Amino acid sequence: MAQAGAETRPLPAEAHFRLRKLAPLLTAPTIPVPLAAAPLRRRLAFCQLQVQNIEFRLQYELPERAAVAMHRVAAETLPAALAAAEADAPMPPRRREDQQLTWDRLRNAALNELEDRSGPAPLALLRARLAGLRAEAEALTQALDAAGEPTAG
């Protein structure tokens, strides 16, 4: 059959006969299927809610979290304070290592917060998701309008 489709071999007579019987079905007019508006309205409401949530996060939540994370990443005062404290009263090497490890953990946590949850990449991903949800909501609204269905719940 594949070779016949590629026209490298003629179609067997039996297959040709069956296809001729099916041809009228392929050109028959399609029966319009009524639009199931309820699932579309539910999805539209979900998209609209998600748009509101993301807009809130973009406007209020992310900038605040990013600012806190940036301050934590940029806080160079802690190592300076540790160095000053050690100059006044030298610490045992183990305690100094523990403090440096704590500082590194705090800084790495701030960097992770910035990269994974509130920095430029998460911000761009949220904006892309917002654009997708808005486009989906618009398409759903148009489909419901075209079917004469109300979009307001």
Secondary structure as UniProt FT lines:
FT   HELIX           2..5
FT   TURN            6..7
FT   HELIX           13..26
FT   HELIX           37..56
FT   HELIX           57..61
FT   HELIX           62..74
FT   HELIX           77..88
FT   HELIX           93..112
FT   HELIX           113..118
FT   HELIX           120..146
FT   TURN            147..148
//
